[in-house]
Amino acid sequence: MSSGRLDALTSWRADWKGLRVVVLGLSVTGFSAADTLAELGADVLVVTEAADPEYERLLAVIGVRSWVGALDGVPAELAGFEPEVVVASPGFPPRHPVIEWALESGIAVWGDIELAWRVRDKVVRPDGSPADWVLITGTNGKTTTTRLAATMLVEGGLRAAPVGNIGTPVLDAVRDPAGFDALVVELSSHQLWYMGLQASPEPVSPYASVCLNIADDHLEWHGSFEAYRDAKAHVYDRTRVACVYNKADAATRAMVEDADVVEGARAIGFDLGVPGPSDLGVVDGILVDRAFLEDRRRSALELTTVGELDEQGLAAPHIVANILAASALARSLDVPPAAIRSAVRGFRLDPHRIEVVEVVDGITWVDDSKATNPHAAASSLAAFPGSVWVVGGLLKGVDISALVAGRGISAKAAIVIGVDRAPVVAAFSRHAPAVPVFEVDAAETEEVMARVVELAAGIARDGDVVLLAPAAASFDQFASYADRGRRFAAAVRNRIGKGSGGEHDSDPHPSPGDRG
């Protein structure tokens, strides 16, 4: 196929009919891509190693063929289809044989984000323009910041929605007949890697963007930290108005400095310190904006206070940072400070994000199962120092030693779960030998958390926190991080139900030490 035709496919109204497209993967993202392409009139073949029966049934309804089988090589059915474009679900890594074959064969490889950008004009605003995109990535805090930013935009009177890696595919949002003023798009490093392949004459160009932080994660997918960092940096490509970065993370500043942005785009910093002009930060317990006002060198706008956030369980330092980042994005779209304050007042964290499960006998049981890497766990340990730390799982190639040396050394005890227990135990032995370490070697999923809670209950005393912040993925023993968190909460409540001698404290937001 000539590149000329692909170059012309930058609108819903372009001629997509008959375009031969292979969609790799049949999960939520893969199905949304297949459904979109079928609606456009493309000739679509879904190729997947496994398929949910419901998705397979729906493919038949929309007239899309599928092939299911092993993908350790290039299936003859795929090669024989002679695709002009391959749209890959985010789970397919760069070294996957099908991805390598497509790139070596000169076949265009797109992610779902590129496809969504190309057809973003299906539903437009009254002035004829499609919704603005706000892009959010980072090793940790993406989902919280995405929800916060979308909530702020809605409170400010905009039609907005959180989409992307957060759950709702962008392709579903751009086809929503109600339309939007702005889409707040959470992006994984996998999606950003595919964005880096764009060859379109009109590639993704967001209104505003942010990389919240960067630390080792997904190294098994990218191959190295450098490749992971480079993928994350694509979030800033061609940003038009505001490149928001974390002043406490030099790597995000470097990304902005190196980014190829639209002329006039501003760099906006945030951190927990006193902000300079063009920054957001904290002054005497007040979150302030010194970026989006005329006299930013001599004044600031109040957004909310740490005291108000503490009343809602939102005062942990990393959550305050997320609120500042989301506020910067919202302010770039002219959301008033009063709307930001109102949005934050009504905001609640997702389940399994520093969620207090129970407080009983003076012991606080906290579920931060969403802390699936060392960077996220470090934030939790900073919010709850001296806790009984439940740690471990599938490490994804990440070395946990620095976390143990930096934060784990102050834990009251460590309870180690998961299949990768050996490197965790070794890290404590080397870097925090004074911390008592207990291994949970239960083989059955149903037994793991019961044993964790049994051990923790024997260690913790009045005033202590038991913190589930695994610093690892969950798939070795659980269906998901949510399943891991639910089982932890169930085990805690089951033990309480069996009879605890103390009074049950119903305060949902106890104040841990050093909440910031």
Residue, then its C-alpha position, 0 to 999 in steps of 0.5 A: m500500500s502506498s504511504g499516500r493513502l495512509d497519510a490521508l487517513t487523518s479523519w473519520r470522514a476519510d476513505w477507510k473502506g477496504l483497508r486491510v487491518v490486523v488487530l492484535g489482541l482481543s481484550v477491551t482495547g483490541f475489541s474497541a479497535a476492531d469495532t471502530l475499524a469495522e464501523l469505518g468499513a475496513d477489512v479487519l482480522v483480529v489475531t489473538e492468543a486467547a479470546d473471551p467468548e463474549y468478545e468472540r460473539l460480538l466480533a461475529v455480530i459486527g462482521v469481523r473475522s478472528w484467528v485464535g492460536a499461538l503467537d510465538g511466530v507469525p501465523a500463516e493466516l496473518a501473513g496471507f491476509e497481507p495487512e496494510v496496517v497492524v493495530a497492536s494492543p498495548g500488551f504486545p512488546p517491541r520484541h514480539p515476533v509479530i511486531e518485529w515481522a510487521l516493522e521489518s516488512g514495512i507494514a505500518v504499526w499503530g497503537d490504539i491511541e494513534l487510531a483514535w487521534r486519526v478519527r477524533d473528529k467523528v463528534v465535534r464541538p459547536d465550533g467544528s473542532p474535536a475535543d482537546w486531549v490532556l495526556i497523563t503518564g508516570t510510573n505512579g499516580k496516573t489513575t488518581t491524577t487522571r480522575l482528579a483532572a477530569t473531575m476538575l474539568v467537569e466542575g469547571g463546566l467542561r464536558a470531560a471524561p477520564v479515558g485510556n489506560i484507566g479503563t474506557p478506551v479512547l476509541d469508545a470516547v471519540r465515538d460517543p455521540a454526546g461529544f466532549d470538550a476535553l478527554v483526559v487520557e491516561l497512557s501507559s509506557h506501552q501505549l507511549w512506545y507505540m505513539g513513538l512509531q507515528a509516521s502520520p502527517e498529523p500525529v498526536s498533539p495534546y493540549a497539555s501533558v504531564c509525566l508525574n515521575i519516573a522509576d524502574d518499572h516494566l523493564e521486562w517489556h521495554g528491555s531497559f530503564e532507558a527504553y522505558r524512560d524514552a517511551k514515557a517522554h513521548v507524552y510531551d511530543r507536540t504539546r501545544v499549551a502546557c508541559v507539566y513536570n515534577k520539579a522533584d524528579a529531574a528526569t521529567r524536567a529533562m523530558v520537557e527540555d528535550a521535547d519537540v513541542v508546539e511554539g509557545a507551549r509553557a513548562i509548568g512545574f509542581d512539587l511540595g515546596v514553595p513555587g516559583p513563577s510558572d509553578l504550583g506548590v505549597v506555601d504554609g500549608i496552602l496549595v497555590d498556583r503561580a503559573f496561570l495568573e497575570d502577576r505570577r511574579r508577585s502573587a499566587l492563587e489559593l487552590t486548597t489547603v493541606g488541612e482540608l485534604d487531611e480531613q478527606g484522607l488526601a494529605a499523603p505527600h504523593i497524593v498532594a503532588n497528584i492534586l497539584a499536577a491535576s490542578a496545573l492541567a485544569r488551570s491550563l484549560d482555564v478552570p477557576p481555582a474555586a472549581i478546583r477546590s470544589a472538585v477536590r472536596g468531593f473527590r475520593l481515592d480509588p479502592h486499593r490506593i492507601e485505603v484504610v480497611e479497618v482500625v481495631d485495637g488501635i491497629t490500622w490496616v491499610d490496603d495499598s495493593k495498587a502499589t505495584n512497583p517500588h516507587a509507589a511503595a516508597s510513597s506509601l511507606a513515607a506516608f506510614p513510617g514504621s509500619v508492618w510492611v506486607v511486600g512481594g509478588l511478581l517483581k517484573g525484573v525490578d531490583i527492590s534493594a534500593l527501596v528496602a535500603g531507603r524505606g524498608i529499613s524503618a519498617k517494624a517488620a516485613i511480611v514477604i509474599g509472592v513467588d519472588r520472595a528470595p530477592v526480597v528476603a535477600a535485600f532485607s538481609r543485606h540492607a535492613p538486617a535489624v528488621p524482622v522478616f516473615e515469609v508466607d509460603a502458602a501455595e494456594t491463593e485462598e491461604v495467602m492473606a489469611r496467613v499474612v493477617e495472622l502474622a501481622a496481628g501477632i506483630a502489630r500493637d496499639g498505634d501501629v499500621v499494617l500496610l499492604a504495599p507490595a512493590a510488585a505485580s499481583f499475577d503470580q498469586f492473584a487475578s489482579y491487584a484489586d483481587r489481592g487487595r480484596r482478599f487482604a481486606a476480607a482476611v482482616r475483617n474475617r479475623i476481626g469477626k472471629g473476635s478481637g478484644g478491643e473497640h472498633d474505631s470507625d474513623p475512616h481517615p486516621s492520621p498516620g505519622d508525617r502525612g505531609 
